[in-house]
Amino acid sequence: MKKMKSDLTNHERKYELFSFPDESLYLNVICGGTATYSVTVRLSDEEIMKYRDKGPHFLDDLAHQIAKVYESGKDRIAKK
């Protein structure tokens, strides 16, 4: 199994960014209200470029979209 490291954690928006040695990035987002669950998606090359350009503000927006509209990220959920 590849080693990952947590690069960024935002407790207010409830997400965490993980990187792997192959330079892939995964965003884990806490979703839900009373019952919570997490969704992990792999960032696309375009999203990685936007993150590098805009910084954490881009991840704030992406995490918000995933948390509010789970369906938008459903097909992107990382497989274990």
N, CA, C and O atoms as a Maestro MAE file, in Angstrom:
{
 s_m_m2io_version
 :::
 2.0.0
}

f_m_ct {
 s_m_title
 :::
 protein
 m_atom[320] {
  # First column is atom index #
  i_m_mmod_type
  r_m_x_coord
  r_m_y_coord
  r_m_z_coord
  i_m_residue_number
  s_m_chain_name
  s_m_pdb_residue_name
  s_m_pdb_atom_name
  i_m_atomic_number
  :::
  1 25 0.844 -1.182 0.000 1 A "MET " " N  " 7
  2 3 0.000 0.000 0.000 1 A "MET " " CA " 6
  3 2 0.887 1.242 0.000 1 A "MET " " C  " 6
  4 15 1.887 1.305 0.715 1 A "MET " " O  " 8
  5 25 0.515 2.207 -0.795 2 A "LYS " " N  " 7
  6 3 1.268 3.456 -0.880 2 A "LYS " " CA " 6
  7 2 1.132 4.240 0.415 2 A "LYS " " C  " 6
  8 15 0.085 4.219 1.062 2 A "LYS " " O  " 8
  9 25 2.185 4.920 0.776 3 A "LYS " " N  " 7
  10 3 2.124 5.787 1.954 3 A "LYS " " CA " 6
  11 2 1.525 7.121 1.553 3 A "LYS " " C  " 6
  12 15 1.821 7.659 0.486 3 A "LYS " " O  " 8
  13 25 0.681 7.640 2.421 4 A "MET " " N  " 7
  14 3 0.087 8.945 2.174 4 A "MET " " CA " 6
  15 2 0.429 9.854 3.333 4 A "MET " " C  " 6
  16 15 0.771 9.405 4.427 4 A "MET " " O  " 8
  17 25 0.327 11.142 3.065 5 A "LYS " " N  " 7
  18 3 0.511 12.094 4.156 5 A "LYS " " CA " 6
  19 2 -0.575 13.146 4.058 5 A "LYS " " C  " 6
  20 15 -1.018 13.516 2.971 5 A "LYS " " O  " 8
  21 25 -0.986 13.613 5.213 6 A "SER " " N  " 7
  22 3 -2.001 14.653 5.267 6 A "SER " " CA " 6
  23 2 -1.313 15.994 5.057 6 A "SER " " C  " 6
  24 15 -0.431 16.380 5.823 6 A "SER " " O  " 8
  25 25 -1.728 16.697 4.009 7 A "ASP " " N  " 7
  26 3 -1.118 17.975 3.675 7 A "ASP " " CA " 6
  27 2 -1.853 19.161 4.276 7 A "ASP " " C  " 6
  28 15 -1.241 20.175 4.610 7 A "ASP " " O  " 8
  29 25 -3.151 19.034 4.411 8 A "LEU " " N  " 7
  30 3 -3.944 20.174 4.843 8 A "LEU " " CA " 6
  31 2 -5.212 19.666 5.499 8 A "LEU " " C  " 6
  32 15 -5.889 18.795 4.955 8 A "LEU " " O  " 8
  33 25 -5.535 20.199 6.655 9 A "THR " " N  " 7
  34 3 -6.782 19.867 7.330 9 A "THR " " CA " 6
  35 2 -7.499 21.167 7.635 9 A "THR " " C  " 6
  36 15 -6.911 22.097 8.186 9 A "THR " " O  " 8
  37 25 -8.786 21.226 7.269 10 A "ASN " " N  " 7
  38 3 -9.594 22.401 7.548 10 A "ASN " " CA " 6
  39 2 -10.756 21.944 8.413 10 A "ASN " " C  " 6
  40 15 -11.694 21.319 7.919 10 A "ASN " " O  " 8
  41 25 -10.698 22.253 9.702 11 A "HIS " " N  " 7
  42 3 -11.732 21.789 10.623 11 A "HIS " " CA " 6
  43 2 -13.047 22.539 10.445 11 A "HIS " " C  " 6
  44 15 -14.112 21.985 10.717 11 A "HIS " " O  " 8
  45 25 -12.988 23.773 10.000 12 A "GLU " " N  " 7
  46 3 -14.214 24.544 9.792 12 A "GLU " " CA " 6
  47 2 -15.024 23.962 8.637 12 A "GLU " " C  " 6
  48 15 -16.235 23.776 8.757 12 A "GLU " " O  " 8
  49 25 -14.365 23.678 7.532 13 A "ARG " " N  " 7
  50 3 -15.033 23.098 6.358 13 A "ARG " " CA " 6
  51 2 -15.090 21.580 6.421 13 A "ARG " " C  " 6
  52 15 -15.784 20.947 5.626 13 A "ARG " " O  " 8
  53 25 -14.368 21.000 7.358 14 A "LYS " " N  " 7
  54 3 -14.376 19.557 7.586 14 A "LYS " " CA " 6
  55 2 -13.864 18.761 6.389 14 A "LYS " " C  " 6
  56 15 -14.563 17.905 5.846 14 A "LYS " " O  " 8
  57 25 -12.645 19.059 5.999 15 A "TYR " " N  " 7
  58 3 -12.010 18.251 4.964 15 A "TYR " " CA " 6
  59 2 -10.536 18.074 5.268 15 A "TYR " " C  " 6
  60 15 -9.949 18.801 6.070 15 A "TYR " " O  " 8
  61 25 -9.955 17.084 4.601 16 A "GLU " " N  " 7
  62 3 -8.527 16.836 4.740 16 A "GLU " " CA " 6
  63 2 -7.984 16.446 3.375 16 A "GLU " " C  " 6
  64 15 -8.612 15.683 2.640 16 A "GLU " " O  " 8
  65 25 -6.822 16.972 3.044 17 A "LEU " " N  " 7
  66 3 -6.172 16.694 1.767 17 A "LEU " " CA " 6
  67 2 -5.010 15.742 2.012 17 A "LEU " " C  " 6
  68 15 -4.185 15.965 2.898 17 A "LEU " " O  " 8
  69 25 -4.957 14.679 1.217 18 A "PHE " " N  " 7
  70 3 -3.881 13.704 1.323 18 A "PHE " " CA " 6
  71 2 -3.103 13.651 0.023 18 A "PHE " " C  " 6
  72 15 -3.679 13.760 -1.060 18 A "PHE " " O  " 8
  73 25 -1.793 13.483 0.132 19 A "SER " " N  " 7
  74 3 -0.971 13.318 -1.071 19 A "SER " " CA " 6
  75 2 -0.256 11.974 -1.002 19 A "SER " " C  " 6
  76 15 0.034 11.456 0.076 19 A "SER " " O  " 8
  77 25 0.015 11.433 -2.169 20 A "PHE " " N  " 7
  78 3 0.737 10.180 -2.296 20 A "PHE " " CA " 6
  79 2 2.045 10.436 -3.028 20 A "PHE " " C  " 6
  80 15 2.187 11.459 -3.698 20 A "PHE " " O  " 8
  81 25 3.003 9.522 -2.910 21 A "PRO " " N  " 7
  82 3 4.293 9.713 -3.575 21 A "PRO " " CA " 6
  83 2 4.183 9.908 -5.091 21 A "PRO " " C  " 6
  84 15 5.044 10.546 -5.696 21 A "PRO " " O  " 8
  85 25 3.133 9.363 -5.704 22 A "ASP " " N  " 7
  86 3 2.967 9.528 -7.160 22 A "ASP " " CA " 6
  87 2 2.374 10.891 -7.519 22 A "ASP " " C  " 6
  88 15 2.015 11.129 -8.672 22 A "ASP " " O  " 8
  89 25 2.272 11.778 -6.539 23 A "GLU " " N  " 7
  90 3 1.769 13.148 -6.681 23 A "GLU " " CA " 6
  91 2 0.254 13.244 -6.846 23 A "GLU " " C  " 6
  92 15 -0.262 14.323 -7.140 23 A "GLU " " O  " 8
  93 25 -0.473 12.133 -6.663 24 A "SER " " N  " 7
  94 3 -1.925 12.210 -6.694 24 A "SER " " CA " 6
  95 2 -2.404 12.830 -5.381 24 A "SER " " C  " 6
  96 15 -1.775 12.675 -4.334 24 A "SER " " O  " 8
  97 25 -3.532 13.535 -5.465 25 A "LEU " " N  " 7
  98 3 -4.121 14.185 -4.297 25 A "LEU " " CA " 6
  99 2 -5.539 13.675 -4.101 25 A "LEU " " C  " 6
  100 15 -6.296 13.524 -5.060 25 A "LEU " " O  " 8
  101 25 -5.887 13.413 -2.858 26 A "TYR " " N  " 7
  102 3 -7.224 12.960 -2.501 26 A "TYR " " CA " 6
  103 2 -7.798 13.910 -1.465 26 A "TYR " " C  " 6
  104 15 -7.114 14.321 -0.528 26 A "TYR " " O  " 8
  105 25 -9.072 14.251 -1.650 27 A "LEU " " N  " 7
  106 3 -9.765 15.127 -0.723 27 A "LEU " " CA " 6
  107 2 -10.813 14.307 0.016 27 A "LEU " " C  " 6
  108 15 -11.705 13.726 -0.603 27 A "LEU " " O  " 8
  109 25 -10.704 14.259 1.340 28 A "ASN " " N  " 7
  110 3 -11.668 13.564 2.177 28 A "ASN " " CA " 6
  111 2 -12.556 14.621 2.813 28 A "ASN " " C  " 6
  112 15 -12.071 15.508 3.516 28 A "ASN " " O  " 8
  113 25 -13.869 14.525 2.562 29 A "VAL " " N  " 7
  114 3 -14.824 15.535 3.018 29 A "VAL " " CA " 6
  115 2 -15.841 14.887 3.950 29 A "VAL " " C  " 6
  116 15 -16.400 13.838 3.631 29 A "VAL " " O  " 8
  117 25 -16.080 15.511 5.098 30 A "ILE " " N  " 7
  118 3 -17.128 15.060 6.013 30 A "ILE " " CA " 6
  119 2 -18.443 15.658 5.528 30 A "ILE " " C  " 6
  120 15 -18.558 16.870 5.350 30 A "ILE " " O  " 8
  121 25 -19.433 14.796 5.318 31 A "CYS " " N  " 7
  122 3 -20.734 15.219 4.786 31 A "CYS " " CA " 6
  123 2 -21.831 14.880 5.787 31 A "CYS " " C  " 6
  124 15 -21.631 14.105 6.722 31 A "CYS " " O  " 8
  125 25 -22.987 15.478 5.566 32 A "GLY " " N  " 7
  126 3 -24.149 15.165 6.375 32 A "GLY " " CA " 6
  127 2 -24.352 16.137 7.517 32 A "GLY " " C  " 6
  128 15 -23.544 17.034 7.758 32 A "GLY " " O  " 8
  129 25 -25.461 15.929 8.215 33 A "GLY " " N  " 7
  130 3 -25.812 16.787 9.339 33 A "GLY " " CA " 6
  131 2 -25.783 15.987 10.623 33 A "GLY " " C  " 6
  132 15 -24.748 15.881 11.281 33 A "GLY " " O  " 8
  133 25 -26.930 15.425 10.976 34 A "THR " " N  " 7
  134 3 -27.017 14.629 12.190 34 A "THR " " CA " 6
  135 2 -26.187 13.356 12.059 34 A "THR " " C  " 6
  136 15 -25.386 13.024 12.933 34 A "THR " " O  " 8
  137 25 -26.393 12.661 10.960 35 A "ALA " " N  " 7
  138 3 -25.577 11.479 10.661 35 A "ALA " " CA " 6
  139 2 -24.498 11.910 9.676 35 A "ALA " " C  " 6
  140 15 -24.806 12.404 8.591 35 A "ALA " " O  " 8
  141 25 -23.262 11.729 10.043 36 A "THR " " N  " 7
  142 3 -22.184 12.164 9.159 36 A "THR " " CA " 6
  143 2 -21.485 10.965 8.530 36 A "THR " " C  " 6
  144 15 -21.498 9.859 9.070 36 A "THR " " O  " 8
  145 25 -20.889 11.209 7.399 37 A "TYR " " N  " 7
  146 3 -20.121 10.203 6.678 37 A "TYR " " CA " 6
  147 2 -19.045 10.949 5.899 37 A "TYR " " C  " 6
  148 15 -19.142 12.160 5.701 37 A "TYR " " O  " 8
  149 25 -18.048 10.246 5.471 38 A "SER " " N  " 7
  150 3 -16.994 10.908 4.707 38 A "SER " " CA " 6
  151 2 -16.991 10.399 3.275 38 A "SER " " C  " 6
  152 15 -17.333 9.250 2.996 38 A "SER " " O  " 8
  153 25 -16.597 11.283 2.386 39 A "VAL " " N  " 7
  154 3 -16.474 10.977 0.967 39 A "VAL " " CA " 6
  155 2 -15.051 11.348 0.570 39 A "VAL " " C  " 6
  156 15 -14.588 12.450 0.866 39 A "VAL " " O  " 8
  157 25 -14.363 10.438 -0.095 40 A "THR " " N  " 7
  158 3 -13.007 10.707 -0.560 40 A "THR " " CA " 6
  159 2 -12.987 10.682 -2.076 40 A "THR " " C  " 6
  160 15 -13.423 9.714 -2.699 40 A "THR " " O  " 8
  161 25 -12.476 11.756 -2.665 41 A "VAL " " N  " 7
  162 3 -12.379 11.837 -4.126 41 A "VAL " " CA " 6
  163 2 -10.932 12.138 -4.519 41 A "VAL " " C  " 6
  164 15 -10.199 12.826 -3.808 41 A "VAL " " O  " 8
  165 25 -10.557 11.605 -5.661 42 A "ARG " " N  " 7
  166 3 -9.232 11.903 -6.212 42 A "ARG " " CA " 6
  167 2 -9.350 13.170 -7.040 42 A "ARG " " C  " 6
  168 15 -10.239 13.276 -7.885 42 A "ARG " " O  " 8
  169 25 -8.473 14.125 -6.812 43 A "LEU " " N  " 7
  170 3 -8.497 15.365 -7.585 43 A "LEU " " CA " 6
  171 2 -8.004 15.100 -9.000 43 A "LEU " " C  " 6
  172 15 -7.022 14.388 -9.212 43 A "LEU " " O  " 8
  173 25 -8.704 15.686 -9.960 44 A "SER " " N  " 7
  174 3 -8.295 15.577 -11.362 44 A "SER " " CA " 6
  175 2 -7.072 16.463 -11.585 44 A "SER " " C  " 6
  176 15 -6.729 17.288 -10.738 44 A "SER " " O  " 8
  177 25 -6.425 16.285 -12.719 45 A "ASP " " N  " 7
  178 3 -5.269 17.131 -13.046 45 A "ASP " " CA " 6
  179 2 -5.663 18.604 -13.068 45 A "ASP " " C  " 6
  180 15 -4.909 19.464 -12.612 45 A "ASP " " O  " 8
  181 25 -6.848 18.886 -13.601 46 A "GLU " " N  " 7
  182 3 -7.339 20.272 -13.657 46 A "GLU " " CA " 6
  183 2 -7.540 20.834 -12.248 46 A "GLU " " C  " 6
  184 15 -7.181 21.980 -11.976 46 A "GLU " " O  " 8
  185 25 -8.110 20.028 -11.361 47 A "GLU " " N  " 7
  186 3 -8.329 20.473 -9.981 47 A "GLU " " CA " 6
  187 2 -7.001 20.681 -9.246 47 A "GLU " " C  " 6
  188 15 -6.874 21.602 -8.440 47 A "GLU " " O  " 8
  189 25 -6.028 19.837 -9.521 48 A "ILE " " N  " 7
  190 3 -4.710 20.014 -8.897 48 A "ILE " " CA " 6
  191 2 -4.094 21.327 -9.348 48 A "ILE " " C  " 6
  192 15 -3.502 22.042 -8.540 48 A "ILE " " O  " 8
  193 25 -4.225 21.654 -10.629 49 A "MET " " N  " 7
  194 3 -3.703 22.925 -11.139 49 A "MET " " CA " 6
  195 2 -4.405 24.102 -10.479 49 A "MET " " C  " 6
  196 15 -3.761 25.082 -10.104 49 A "MET " " O  " 8
  197 25 -5.737 24.010 -10.335 50 A "LYS " " N  " 7
  198 3 -6.494 25.088 -9.688 50 A "LYS " " CA " 6
  199 2 -6.087 25.226 -8.222 50 A "LYS " " C  " 6
  200 15 -5.970 26.340 -7.711 50 A "LYS " " O  " 8
  201 25 -5.873 24.102 -7.551 51 A "TYR " " N  " 7
  202 3 -5.437 24.140 -6.148 51 A "TYR " " CA " 6
  203 2 -4.076 24.816 -6.035 51 A "TYR " " C  " 6
  204 15 -3.863 25.646 -5.151 51 A "TYR " " O  " 8
  205 25 -3.165 24.466 -6.921 52 A "ARG " " N  " 7
  206 3 -1.825 25.071 -6.879 52 A "ARG " " CA " 6
  207 2 -1.881 26.560 -7.199 52 A "ARG " " C  " 6
  208 15 -1.068 27.341 -6.702 52 A "ARG " " O  " 8
  209 25 -2.844 26.948 -8.032 53 A "ASP " " N  " 7
  210 3 -2.989 28.353 -8.414 53 A "ASP " " CA " 6
  211 2 -3.704 29.172 -7.336 53 A "ASP " " C  " 6
  212 15 -3.264 30.267 -6.986 53 A "ASP " " O  " 8
  213 25 -4.815 28.628 -6.809 54 A "LYS " " N  " 7
  214 3 -5.669 29.384 -5.886 54 A "LYS " " CA " 6
  215 2 -5.451 29.034 -4.417 54 A "LYS " " C  " 6
  216 15 -5.892 29.767 -3.532 54 A "LYS " " O  " 8
  217 25 -4.778 27.929 -4.158 55 A "GLY " " N  " 7
  218 3 -4.512 27.534 -2.781 55 A "GLY " " CA " 6
  219 2 -5.727 26.948 -2.077 55 A "GLY " " C  " 6
  220 15 -6.642 26.446 -2.729 55 A "GLY " " O  " 8
  221 25 -5.738 27.011 -0.745 56 A "PRO " " N  " 7
  222 3 -6.799 26.399 0.047 56 A "PRO " " CA " 6
  223 2 -8.208 26.915 -0.272 56 A "PRO " " C  " 6
  224 15 -9.187 26.212 -0.024 56 A "PRO " " O  " 8
  225 25 -8.321 28.117 -0.811 57 A "HIS " " N  " 7
  226 3 -9.655 28.642 -1.143 57 A "HIS " " CA " 6
  227 2 -10.348 27.762 -2.183 57 A "HIS " " C  " 6
  228 15 -11.565 27.585 -2.138 57 A "HIS " " O  " 8
  229 25 -9.578 27.216 -3.108 58 A "PHE " " N  " 7
  230 3 -10.164 26.306 -4.095 58 A "PHE " " CA " 6
  231 2 -10.704 25.060 -3.403 58 A "PHE " " C  " 6
  232 15 -11.797 24.594 -3.726 58 A "PHE " " O  " 8
  233 25 -9.940 24.517 -2.448 59 A "LEU " " N  " 7
  234 3 -10.390 23.325 -1.730 59 A "LEU " " CA " 6
  235 2 -11.613 23.618 -0.877 59 A "LEU " " C  " 6
  236 15 -12.489 22.765 -0.740 59 A "LEU " " O  " 8
  237 25 -11.685 24.816 -0.300 60 A "ASP " " N  " 7
  238 3 -12.877 25.208 0.458 60 A "ASP " " CA " 6
  239 2 -14.116 25.078 -0.417 60 A "ASP " " C  " 6
  240 15 -15.119 24.491 -0.011 60 A "ASP " " O  " 8
  241 25 -14.035 25.634 -1.626 61 A "ASP " " N  " 7
  242 3 -15.176 25.604 -2.545 61 A "ASP " " CA " 6
  243 2 -15.503 24.181 -2.987 61 A "ASP " " C  " 6
  244 15 -16.670 23.788 -3.016 61 A "ASP " " O  " 8
  245 25 -14.478 23.413 -3.329 62 A "LEU " " N  " 7
  246 3 -14.701 22.042 -3.783 62 A "LEU " " CA " 6
  247 2 -15.300 21.189 -2.672 62 A "LEU " " C  " 6
  248 15 -16.241 20.434 -2.916 62 A "LEU " " O  " 8
  249 25 -14.776 21.296 -1.469 63 A "ALA " " N  " 7
  250 3 -15.305 20.532 -0.337 63 A "ALA " " CA " 6
  251 2 -16.757 20.914 -0.059 63 A "ALA " " C  " 6
  252 15 -17.584 20.055 0.244 63 A "ALA " " O  " 8
  253 25 -17.059 22.200 -0.162 64 A "HIS " " N  " 7
  254 3 -18.431 22.670 0.041 64 A "HIS " " CA " 6
  255 2 -19.362 22.052 -1.005 64 A "HIS " " C  " 6
  256 15 -20.454 21.596 -0.667 64 A "HIS " " O  " 8
  257 25 -18.939 22.035 -2.265 65 A "GLN " " N  " 7
  258 3 -19.754 21.439 -3.333 65 A "GLN " " CA " 6
  259 2 -19.991 19.959 -3.069 65 A "GLN " " C  " 6
  260 15 -21.113 19.472 -3.209 65 A "GLN " " O  " 8
  261 25 -18.951 19.252 -2.694 66 A "ILE " " N  " 7
  262 3 -19.080 17.815 -2.443 66 A "ILE " " CA " 6
  263 2 -20.006 17.563 -1.258 66 A "ILE " " C  " 6
  264 15 -20.854 16.673 -1.315 66 A "ILE " " O  " 8
  265 25 -19.854 18.336 -0.188 67 A "ALA " " N  " 7
  266 3 -20.677 18.145 1.006 67 A "ALA " " CA " 6
  267 2 -22.141 18.480 0.755 67 A "ALA " " C  " 6
  268 15 -23.026 17.785 1.253 67 A "ALA " " O  " 8
  269 25 -22.407 19.535 -0.010 68 A "LYS " " N  " 7
  270 3 -23.787 19.965 -0.257 68 A "LYS " " CA " 6
  271 2 -24.474 19.127 -1.325 68 A "LYS " " C  " 6
  272 15 -25.672 18.858 -1.236 68 A "LYS " " O  " 8
  273 25 -23.729 18.724 -2.314 69 A "VAL " " N  " 7
  274 3 -24.316 17.969 -3.424 69 A "VAL " " CA " 6
  275 2 -23.498 16.696 -3.611 69 A "VAL " " C  " 6
  276 15 -22.692 16.587 -4.535 69 A "VAL " " O  " 8
  277 25 -23.715 15.757 -2.736 70 A "TYR " " N  " 7
  278 3 -22.956 14.509 -2.757 70 A "TYR " " CA " 6
  279 2 -23.000 13.859 -4.127 70 A "TYR " " C  " 6
  280 15 -22.014 13.253 -4.545 70 A "TYR " " O  " 8
  281 25 -24.098 13.964 -4.829 71 A "GLU " " N  " 7
  282 3 -24.232 13.338 -6.142 71 A "GLU " " CA " 6
  283 2 -23.160 13.814 -7.110 71 A "GLU " " C  " 6
  284 15 -22.753 13.056 -7.990 71 A "GLU " " O  " 8
  285 25 -22.694 15.048 -6.971 72 A "SER " " N  " 7
  286 3 -21.707 15.577 -7.914 72 A "SER " " CA " 6
  287 2 -20.371 14.849 -7.809 72 A "SER " " C  " 6
  288 15 -19.590 14.847 -8.760 72 A "SER " " O  " 8
  289 25 -20.110 14.243 -6.681 73 A "GLY " " N  " 7
  290 3 -18.852 13.542 -6.511 73 A "GLY " " CA " 6
  291 2 -18.999 12.033 -6.431 73 A "GLY " " C  " 6
  292 15 -18.013 11.314 -6.268 73 A "GLY " " O  " 8
  293 25 -20.226 11.557 -6.545 74 A "LYS " " N  " 7
  294 3 -20.501 10.145 -6.334 74 A "LYS " " CA " 6
  295 2 -19.694 9.237 -7.254 74 A "LYS " " C  " 6
  296 15 -19.201 8.197 -6.818 74 A "LYS " " O  " 8
  297 25 -19.556 9.615 -8.512 75 A "ASP " " N  " 7
  298 3 -18.839 8.770 -9.457 75 A "ASP " " CA " 6
  299 2 -17.328 8.887 -9.293 75 A "ASP " " C  " 6
  300 15 -16.576 8.176 -9.960 75 A "ASP " " O  " 8
  301 25 -16.878 9.778 -8.410 76 A "ARG " " N  " 7
  302 3 -15.449 10.015 -8.226 76 A "ARG " " CA " 6
  303 2 -14.916 9.429 -6.928 76 A "ARG " " C  " 6
  304 15 -13.737 9.596 -6.618 76 A "ARG " " O  " 8
  305 25 -15.747 8.758 -6.179 77 A "ILE " " N  " 7
  306 3 -15.321 8.243 -4.882 77 A "ILE " " CA " 6
  307 2 -14.155 7.280 -5.065 77 A "ILE " " C  " 6
  308 15 -14.213 6.377 -5.899 77 A "ILE " " O  " 8
  309 25 -13.113 7.473 -4.295 78 A "ALA " " N  " 7
  310 3 -11.914 6.636 -4.382 78 A "ALA " " CA " 6
  311 2 -12.232 5.227 -3.893 78 A "ALA " " C  " 6
  312 15 -12.895 5.044 -2.872 78 A "ALA " " O  " 8
  313 25 -11.759 4.260 -4.622 79 A "LYS " " N  " 7
  314 3 -11.945 2.857 -4.240 79 A "LYS " " CA " 6
  315 2 -10.835 2.456 -3.282 79 A "LYS " " C  " 6
  316 15 -9.694 2.897 -3.421 79 A "LYS " " O  " 8
  317 25 -11.173 1.626 -2.319 80 A "LYS " " N  " 7
  318 3 -10.165 1.163 -1.346 80 A "LYS " " CA " 6
  319 2 -9.359 0.035 -1.929 80 A "LYS " " C  " 6
  320 15 -8.464 -0.491 -1.268 80 A "LYS " " O  " 8
  :::
 }
 m_bond[319] {
  # First column is bond index #
  i_m_from
  i_m_to
  i_m_order
  :::
  1 1 2 1
  2 2 3 1
  3 3 4 2
  4 3 5 1
  5 5 6 1
  6 6 7 1
  7 7 8 2
  8 7 9 1
  9 9 10 1
  10 10 11 1
  11 11 12 2
  12 11 13 1
  13 13 14 1
  14 14 15 1
  15 15 16 2
  16 15 17 1
  17 17 18 1
  18 18 19 1
  19 19 20 2
  20 19 21 1
  21 21 22 1
  22 22 23 1
  23 23 24 2
  24 23 25 1
  25 25 26 1
  26 26 27 1
  27 27 28 2
  28 27 29 1
  29 29 30 1
  30 30 31 1
  31 31 32 2
  32 31 33 1
  33 33 34 1
  34 34 35 1
  35 35 36 2
  36 35 37 1
  37 37 38 1
  38 38 39 1
  39 39 40 2
  40 39 41 1
  41 41 42 1
  42 42 43 1
  43 43 44 2
  44 43 45 1
  45 45 46 1
  46 46 47 1
  47 47 48 2
  48 47 49 1
  49 49 50 1
  50 50 51 1
  51 51 52 2
  52 51 53 1
  53 53 54 1
  54 54 55 1
  55 55 56 2
  56 55 57 1
  57 57 58 1
  58 58 59 1
  59 59 60 2
  60 59 61 1
  61 61 62 1
  62 62 63 1
  63 63 64 2
  64 63 65 1
  65 65 66 1
  66 66 67 1
  67 67 68 2
  68 67 69 1
  69 69 70 1
  70 70 71 1
  71 71 72 2
  72 71 73 1
  73 73 74 1
  74 74 75 1
  75 75 76 2
  76 75 77 1
  77 77 78 1
  78 78 79 1
  79 79 80 2
  80 79 81 1
  81 81 82 1
  82 82 83 1
  83 83 84 2
  84 83 85 1
  85 85 86 1
  86 86 87 1
  87 87 88 2
  88 87 89 1
  89 89 90 1
  90 90 91 1
  91 91 92 2
  92 91 93 1
  93 93 94 1
  94 94 95 1
  95 95 96 2
  96 95 97 1
  97 97 98 1
  98 98 99 1
  99 99 100 2
  100 99 101 1
  101 101 102 1
  102 102 103 1
  103 103 104 2
  104 103 105 1
  105 105 106 1
  106 106 107 1
  107 107 108 2
  108 107 109 1
  109 109 110 1
  110 110 111 1
  111 111 112 2
  112 111 113 1
  113 113 114 1
  114 114 115 1
  115 115 116 2
  116 115 117 1
  117 117 118 1
  118 118 119 1
  119 119 120 2
  120 119 121 1
  121 121 122 1
  122 122 123 1
  123 123 124 2
  124 123 125 1
  125 125 126 1
  126 126 127 1
  127 127 128 2
  128 127 129 1
  129 129 130 1
  130 130 131 1
  131 131 132 2
  132 131 133 1
  133 133 134 1
  134 134 135 1
  135 135 136 2
  136 135 137 1
  137 137 138 1
  138 138 139 1
  139 139 140 2
  140 139 141 1
  141 141 142 1
  142 142 143 1
  143 143 144 2
  144 143 145 1
  145 145 146 1
  146 146 147 1
  147 147 148 2
  148 147 149 1
  149 149 150 1
  150 150 151 1
  151 151 152 2
  152 151 153 1
  153 153 154 1
  154 154 155 1
  155 155 156 2
  156 155 157 1
  157 157 158 1
  158 158 159 1
  159 159 160 2
  160 159 161 1
  161 161 162 1
  162 162 163 1
  163 163 164 2
  164 163 165 1
  165 165 166 1
  166 166 167 1
  167 167 168 2
  168 167 169 1
  169 169 170 1
  170 170 171 1
  171 171 172 2
  172 171 173 1
  173 173 174 1
  174 174 175 1
  175 175 176 2
  176 175 177 1
  177 177 178 1
  178 178 179 1
  179 179 180 2
  180 179 181 1
  181 181 182 1
  182 182 183 1
  183 183 184 2
  184 183 185 1
  185 185 186 1
  186 186 187 1
  187 187 188 2
  188 187 189 1
  189 189 190 1
  190 190 191 1
  191 191 192 2
  192 191 193 1
  193 193 194 1
  194 194 195 1
  195 195 196 2
  196 195 197 1
  197 197 198 1
  198 198 199 1
  199 199 200 2
  200 199 201 1
  201 201 202 1
  202 202 203 1
  203 203 204 2
  204 203 205 1
  205 205 206 1
  206 206 207 1
  207 207 208 2
  208 207 209 1
  209 209 210 1
  210 210 211 1
  211 211 212 2
  212 211 213 1
  213 213 214 1
  214 214 215 1
  215 215 216 2
  216 215 217 1
  217 217 218 1
  218 218 219 1
  219 219 220 2
  220 219 221 1
  221 221 222 1
  222 222 223 1
  223 223 224 2
  224 223 225 1
  225 225 226 1
  226 226 227 1
  227 227 228 2
  228 227 229 1
  229 229 230 1
  230 230 231 1
  231 231 232 2
  232 231 233 1
  233 233 234 1
  234 234 235 1
  235 235 236 2
  236 235 237 1
  237 237 238 1
  238 238 239 1
  239 239 240 2
  240 239 241 1
  241 241 242 1
  242 242 243 1
  243 243 244 2
  244 243 245 1
  245 245 246 1
  246 246 247 1
  247 247 248 2
  248 247 249 1
  249 249 250 1
  250 250 251 1
  251 251 252 2
  252 251 253 1
  253 253 254 1
  254 254 255 1
  255 255 256 2
  256 255 257 1
  257 257 258 1
  258 258 259 1
  259 259 260 2
  260 259 261 1
  261 261 262 1
  262 262 263 1
  263 263 264 2
  264 263 265 1
  265 265 266 1
  266 266 267 1
  267 267 268 2
  268 267 269 1
  269 269 270 1
  270 270 271 1
  271 271 272 2
  272 271 273 1
  273 273 274 1
  274 274 275 1
  275 275 276 2
  276 275 277 1
  277 277 278 1
  278 278 279 1
  279 279 280 2
  280 279 281 1
  281 281 282 1
  282 282 283 1
  283 283 284 2
  284 283 285 1
  285 285 286 1
  286 286 287 1
  287 287 288 2
  288 287 289 1
  289 289 290 1
  290 290 291 1
  291 291 292 2
  292 291 293 1
  293 293 294 1
  294 294 295 1
  295 295 296 2
  296 295 297 1
  297 297 298 1
  298 298 299 1
  299 299 300 2
  300 299 301 1
  301 301 302 1
  302 302 303 1
  303 303 304 2
  304 303 305 1
  305 305 306 1
  306 306 307 1
  307 307 308 2
  308 307 309 1
  309 309 310 1
  310 310 311 1
  311 311 312 2
  312 311 313 1
  313 313 314 1
  314 314 315 1
  315 315 316 2
  316 315 317 1
  317 317 318 1
  318 318 319 1
  319 319 320 2
  :::
 }
}
